């Protein structure tokens, strides 16, 4: 746990330094302002704005609708039971109005936690699988990594939208309007800040997987849910998957890698029944797995760990 928190705080420190550097460039080039205090205060203001607006941006982007007990008793009771077991305050529960089957958690802290499932996941998973997924998301809140990933993810999401707008949608051949340069600069900022999000996201996924098992969920149930989510995402159109591009770090798995993941995970499903049971998980544990150079590079640039390596890690956890 301390290892996770230490790495997260280091990432926040790096992000503060990155924002400070941006503010120095803007201040000297456009505002003609100098002095350490000015840039420090300005950077802290930007971070505070991210802290306050981050959850709202996620809600807006994912079209989240919060529910009460009577709206979905099955979902509400699962979250309530797991929250009590995790000894954390009951989070707000929401359903994101998107077709991609997945779940995510976000918020400003442990007392402001929000757990959401997408519309596409509700009819896809069985009770044990859905409970394992919710346990994973609640572990993010318990581990207090939700605030960090919320702050980190807001920057690349905004930069991605700006880059897309100026490079592909709003480009004009006007000497007075340097839209291409603005778009390119936004894309560079998106790439740099996204690297921070990628690293933070991969670390926290392992801790949340272990946390879900610690809450009493079976490793096979979580492995099976990952398999089904990959399969469900692989059936989505590229246009649908692009809707969540800037926020995929919040998800249980990376929908954009679903087609590759499904080709690897299908070999684990020996009886071809669409799930991964305990025996199939134990067979994976006995196998030696070595990632090739291409897979290692893809993982380095991914929001989530390599799926086979992640599921193999689940074999080590005991409910």
GURO-472709 format. One line per field, with one value per residue (C-alpha): residue number from 0; residue in one letter; x, y, z. Coordinates in Angstrom, 3 decimals, padded with zeros to 6 digits. Last residue first. Example, Ala and Ser with C-alpha at 12.3 -4.5 7.8 and 13.67 -1.06 7.14 Angstrom:
// residues 2
nr	(1:0)
rest	(s:a)
X	(013.670:012.300)
Y	(-001.060:-004.500)
Z	(007.140:007.800)
This chain:
// residues 319
nr	(318:317:316:315:314:313:312:311:310:309:308:307:306:305:304:303:302:301:300:299:298:297:296:295:294:293:292:291:290:289:288:287:286:285:284:283:282:281:280:279:278:277:276:275:274:273:272:271:270:269:268:267:266:265:264:263:262:261:260:259:258:257:256:255:254:253:252:251:250:249:248:247:246:245:244:243:242:241:240:239:238:237:236:235:234:233:232:231:230:229:228:227:226:225:224:223:222:221:220:219:218:217:216:215:214:213:212:211:210:209:208:207:206:205:204:203:202:201:200:199:198:197:196:195:194:193:192:191:190:189:188:187:186:185:184:183:182:181:180:179:178:177:176:175:174:173:172:171:170:169:168:167:166:165:164:163:162:161:160:159:158:157:156:155:154:153:152:151:150:149:148:147:146:145:144:143:142:141:140:139:138:137:136:135:134:133:132:131:130:129:128:127:126:125:124:123:122:121:120:119:118:117:116:115:114:113:112:111:110:109:108:107:106:105:104:103:102:101:100:99:98:97:96:95:94:93:92:91:90:89:88:87:86:85:84:83:82:81:80:79:78:77:76:75:74:73:72:71:70:69:68:67:66:65:64:63:62:61:60:59:58:57:56:55:54:53:52:51:50:49:48:47:46:45:44:43:42:41:40:39:38:37:36:35:34:33:32:31:30:29:28:27:26:25:24:23:22:21:20:19:18:17:16:15:14:13:12:11:10:9:8:7:6:5:4:3:2:1:0)
rest	(x:x:x:x:x:x:x:x:x:x:x:x:x:x:x:x:x:x:x:x:x:x:x:x:x:x:x:x:x:x:x:x:x:x:x:x:x:x:x:x:x:x:x:x:x:x:x:x:x:x:x:x:x:x:x:x:x:x:x:x:x:x:x:x:x:x:x:x:x:x:x:x:x:x:x:x:x:x:x:x:x:x:x:x:x:x:x:x:x:x:x:x:x:x:x:x:x:x:x:x:x:x:x:x:x:x:x:x:x:x:x:x:x:x:x:x:x:x:x:x:x:x:x:x:x:x:x:x:x:x:x:x:x:x:x:x:x:x:x:x:x:x:x:x:x:x:x:x:x:x:x:x:x:x:x:x:x:x:x:x:x:x:x:x:x:x:x:x:x:x:x:x:x:x:x:x:x:x:x:x:x:x:x:x:x:x:x:x:x:x:x:x:x:x:x:x:x:x:x:x:x:x:x:x:x:x:x:x:x:x:x:x:x:x:x:x:x:x:x:x:x:x:x:x:x:x:x:x:x:x:x:x:x:x:x:x:x:x:x:x:x:x:x:x:x:x:x:x:x:x:x:x:x:x:x:x:x:x:x:x:x:x:x:x:x:x:x:x:x:x:x:x:x:x:x:x:x:x:x:x:x:x:x:x:x:x:x:x:x:x:x:x:x:x:x:x:x:x:x:x:x:x:x:x:x:x:x:x:x:x:x:x:x:x:x:x:x:x:x)
X	(-009.892:-006.326:-004.192:-001.319:-003.542:-004.581:-001.027:-001.672:-004.676:-002.494:000.246:-002.329:-003.908:-000.688:-001.026:-003.423:-003.139:-000.847:002.362:004.678:002.367:002.783:006.561:006.541:004.273:006.554:009.659:008.123:006.484:007.555:004.974:005.760:002.669:001.556:-000.482:-002.344:-003.550:-004.768:-006.881:-008.468:-009.320:-010.793:-013.105:-012.585:-015.852:-017.273:-018.125:-015.252:-014.213:-010.556:-011.157:-007.505:-006.800:-009.544:-007.476:-004.799:-007.060:-009.400:-006.575:-005.667:-009.244:-009.799:-006.818:-008.945:-011.229:-008.413:-009.499:-011.174:-011.746:-010.438:-007.365:-009.769:-010.763:-009.393:-010.316:-013.838:-015.836:-013.225:-014.540:-017.946:-016.406:-014.186:-017.333:-017.867:-017.597:-014.079:-015.420:-017.759:-015.015:-012.632:-015.353:-016.118:-012.477:-012.069:-015.202:-013.803:-010.542:-012.484:-014.631:-011.569:-009.853:-012.883:-014.265:-013.977:-012.976:-009.304:-009.936:-011.108:-008.090:-005.682:-007.210:-007.147:-003.426:-002.629:-004.711:-003.020:000.387:-000.837:-002.840:000.009:002.325:-000.235:-001.291:002.278:002.779:-000.466:001.019:003.776:001.601:-001.204:001.278:002.710:-000.818:-001.713:001.384:000.456:-003.095:-001.933:000.549:-002.165:-004.599:-002.187:-004.922:-003.716:-002.185:-005.511:-005.834:-008.313:-008.233:-011.243:-012.044:-008.838:-005.844:-007.589:-010.398:-008.400:-005.569:-007.986:-009.813:-006.550:-005.249:-008.398:-008.166:-004.422:-004.971:-008.018:-006.343:-003.751:-006.266:-008.651:-005.760:-004.604:-008.079:-008.886:-005.663:-007.025:-006.475:-010.051:-011.397:-009.447:-010.522:-014.137:-013.473:-012.018:-014.810:-017.304:-015.661:-015.695:-019.385:-020.145:-018.410:-020.167:-023.555:-023.195:-021.828:-023.143:-026.556:-025.254:-021.997:-023.256:-025.016:-021.698:-020.920:-020.099:-018.587:-018.288:-016.145:-016.448:-015.625:-012.559:-011.369:-012.126:-013.985:-013.543:-014.416:-014.874:-016.852:-016.969:-019.103:-018.892:-022.454:-022.456:-024.970:-022.792:-024.689:-023.945:-023.523:-022.417:-019.999:-020.942:-018.213:-015.317:-014.910:-014.044:-016.701:-019.225:-018.392:-018.709:-022.210:-023.402:-021.929:-023.630:-026.925:-027.025:-026.323:-029.070:-031.561:-031.299:-033.528:-035.021:-031.672:-030.951:-029.151:-026.654:-026.626:-023.177:-022.819:-019.192:-017.793:-020.096:-019.473:-015.719:-015.694:-017.645:-015.182:-012.226:-013.790:-012.814:-009.421:-008.576:-009.386:-007.224:-004.339:-004.597:-004.624:-001.576:000.276:-000.647:000.521:003.858:004.298:003.723:005.796:008.841:009.122:008.537:005.564:005.689:002.125:002.642:006.133:007.296:004.027:003.151:006.593:006.689:003.127:004.086:007.093:004.892:002.414:005.217:006.598:003.148:002.835:006.176:005.049:001.739:003.694:005.869:002.714:001.350:004.594:004.614:000.946:001.432:004.519:002.757:000.000)
Y	(-014.940:-015.968:-013.985:-015.546:-016.636:-012.989:-012.263:-014.578:-012.403:-009.286:-010.916:-012.059:-008.589:-006.601:-003.910:-001.008:002.571:001.485:002.931:000.757:-002.201:-001.787:-001.642:-004.837:-006.561:-005.580:-006.769:-010.155:-011.015:-014.228:-016.493:-019.753:-021.887:-023.379:-020.302:-020.471:-023.968:-022.669:-020.013:-022.637:-024.696:-021.667:-020.715:-018.306:-017.522:-017.503:-021.199:-022.105:-025.139:-024.076:-020.379:-019.528:-019.485:-016.843:-014.533:-013.878:-013.148:-011.183:-008.931:-007.827:-006.885:-005.275:-002.921:000.256:-000.876:-000.625:-002.550:-001.696:001.843:005.100:005.185:005.063:008.682:010.521:007.755:007.218:008.339:006.781:003.326:004.168:005.422:002.346:000.160:-002.083:-005.866:-005.906:-004.012:-006.871:-009.490:-007.473:-006.956:-010.688:-011.658:-009.079:-010.435:-013.970:-012.899:-011.111:-014.184:-016.457:-014.373:-014.974:-011.967:-011.730:-008.094:-009.141:-010.397:-006.914:-005.349:-007.548:-006.359:-002.770:-002.989:-004.378:-001.666:001.104:000.597:000.498:003.704:005.693:004.762:005.551:008.813:010.067:009.124:010.960:014.204:014.037:012.902:015.385:018.249:017.334:017.137:020.549:022.045:020.466:021.806:025.310:025.223:024.055:026.721:029.574:032.104:035.337:033.601:031.911:028.520:027.209:024.062:023.604:019.935:018.025:019.738:022.376:020.251:017.062:018.884:020.672:017.447:015.596:018.451:018.374:014.610:014.813:017.314:015.717:012.345:013.439:015.124:012.162:009.680:011.390:011.710:008.035:006.686:006.756:002.993:002.730:004.531:002.319:-000.679:000.341:-000.082:-003.575:-004.630:-003.376:-005.605:-008.619:-007.970:-007.824:-011.169:-012.874:-011.494:-012.458:-009.995:-008.789:-007.351:-004.510:-003.926:-001.949:000.765:001.693:001.180:003.967:004.281:007.790:008.579:011.934:010.729:008.792:011.739:014.150:011.659:008.778:005.113:003.149:000.349:-001.249:-002.459:000.195:001.267:004.663:006.239:005.985:004.561:006.074:005.126:007.678:006.144:004.574:005.554:003.091:000.016:-002.301:-004.761:-001.979:-000.662:-004.171:-004.613:-001.181:-001.584:-004.961:-003.723:-000.741:-002.812:-005.339:-002.687:-000.613:002.490:001.786:002.207:005.579:006.364:008.855:009.510:009.744:011.025:009.829:013.216:015.209:013.095:013.057:016.840:017.232:015.000:017.113:020.538:021.068:019.338:020.665:024.202:023.618:022.417:025.535:027.755:025.927:026.603:030.290:030.588:028.960:031.008:034.330:033.381:032.444:035.799:037.069:038.242:039.267:037.940:036.355:034.904:035.065:033.979:031.344:029.748:029.923:028.548:025.548:024.848:025.080:022.654:020.148:020.616:020.068:016.948:015.638:016.160:014.417:011.504:011.281:011.285:008.356:006.394:006.841:005.893:002.655:001.617:002.438:000.000)
Z	(-001.628:-002.497:-004.925:-006.903:-009.811:-010.248:-011.422:-014.397:-015.221:-015.270:-017.321:-019.883:-019.981:-020.307:-017.680:-018.234:-019.474:-022.279:-023.731:-021.663:-022.288:-026.036:-025.617:-023.584:-026.100:-028.992:-027.178:-026.444:-023.149:-021.451:-019.806:-018.055:-017.609:-014.291:-013.377:-016.688:-015.827:-012.455:-014.181:-016.439:-013.364:-011.563:-014.424:-017.324:-019.099:-022.653:-022.779:-025.100:-023.001:-023.073:-022.422:-021.864:-025.621:-026.043:-023.851:-026.459:-029.458:-027.180:-026.023:-029.541:-030.433:-027.034:-027.132:-027.541:-024.712:-022.119:-019.022:-015.702:-016.959:-015.485:-017.751:-020.720:-020.127:-023.181:-025.620:-024.257:-027.301:-029.608:-028.736:-030.198:-033.456:-033.720:-033.568:-030.541:-030.789:-029.352:-026.328:-025.426:-025.788:-023.630:-021.031:-021.056:-020.490:-017.733:-016.064:-016.240:-014.601:-011.852:-011.215:-011.356:-008.660:-006.410:-004.569:-000.792:-000.305:-000.437:-003.991:-004.995:-003.291:-005.236:-008.485:-007.156:-006.362:-009.808:-011.484:-009.476:-010.993:-014.597:-014.152:-012.669:-015.552:-018.223:-016.574:-016.505:-020.159:-020.961:-019.682:-022.287:-025.220:-024.544:-024.215:-027.618:-029.079:-027.655:-029.253:-032.587:-032.383:-031.491:-034.354:-036.763:-035.556:-036.147:-036.952:-038.503:-041.496:-042.223:-043.870:-041.361:-039.224:-036.950:-037.276:-037.874:-036.291:-034.165:-032.738:-032.374:-030.599:-028.266:-027.413:-026.777:-024.618:-022.491:-021.963:-021.396:-018.541:-016.881:-016.476:-013.928:-011.646:-011.708:-011.432:-008.254:-006.767:-007.446:-005.925:-002.373:-001.932:-000.597:-003.667:-006.060:-003.993:-004.643:-008.368:-007.979:-005.658:-008.253:-010.868:-008.524:-007.746:-011.461:-011.992:-009.093:-010.207:-013.857:-016.388:-019.764:-018.935:-016.757:-018.631:-021.644:-019.635:-018.116:-014.465:-012.075:-008.621:-007.156:-004.134:-002.376:001.137:-000.129:-002.169:-005.002:-007.183:-009.610:-010.088:-013.310:-014.938:-018.389:-021.287:-024.039:-024.876:-023.183:-020.792:-017.709:-014.732:-011.345:-007.713:-005.112:-002.652:000.718:003.151:003.497:005.696:002.782:003.965:004.372:000.910:-000.544:000.869:-000.262:-003.742:-004.195:-002.751:-005.115:-008.219:-007.537:-006.343:-009.526:-009.534:-006.101:-004.364:-005.956:-009.208:-010.581:-014.339:-015.906:-019.473:-019.711:-020.777:-018.499:-015.421:-016.079:-016.499:-013.277:-011.435:-012.617:-011.971:-008.338:-008.352:-011.810:-010.634:-007.569:-009.758:-011.938:-008.850:-007.504:-010.756:-010.659:-007.064:-007.862:-011.041:-009.285:-006.247:-008.337:-010.068:-013.594:-015.629:-019.285:-019.730:-023.145:-023.406:-019.800:-018.193:-020.767:-020.555:-016.754:-016.536:-018.638:-016.393:-013.281:-014.841:-015.423:-011.918:-010.446:-012.600:-011.343:-007.761:-008.467:-009.941:-006.833:-004.701:-006.717:-006.401:-002.637:-002.327:-004.273:-002.315:000.936:000.000)
